[in-house]
Amino acid sequence: MREAFEVHDNSLLKERALRDAFEHFDERIDRWFQHSKDRAFADRNISPPGGIVIGGMGPADFMRHFDPTTNVVSVLGDSLDLQTLVQEVETLVERVAQQHETTRLRSRQLRSRPSADAEDPEAS
């Protein structure tokens, strides 16, 4: 299917780092706790970079963050540009719709053709 719909190996649709970061968030917190100096963190934030300033906190201390100015979502350092992902999904939807229409038209053409038996009265 990837080949038929031209989903390439470098597609964001194949990107799993952010999904895995959300899915294995508990493991990430354990690692963060072991390496954090101040163990201060902010979670589930919506703000542009620098919109939340808390002394002693660095970028790695923002657990889950969404930047509405760039549409980038981040989980403990793994980031994904959601706008680019949406564009890839829209392109894929267009390709699927085109393939569906092509298949529908071919099917209609095949159904409207007279069968070989119907054309040859001696075939029965």
Secondary structure, DSSP 4 states (H G I P E B T S, - for coil): -TTTTT--TT-GGG--HHHHHHHTHHHHHHHHHHH-SS---B-SEE--TTSS--TT--GGGB-EEEETTTTEEEETTEEEEHHHHHHHHHHHHHHHHHHHHHHHHHHHHHHHSPPHHHH-GGG-
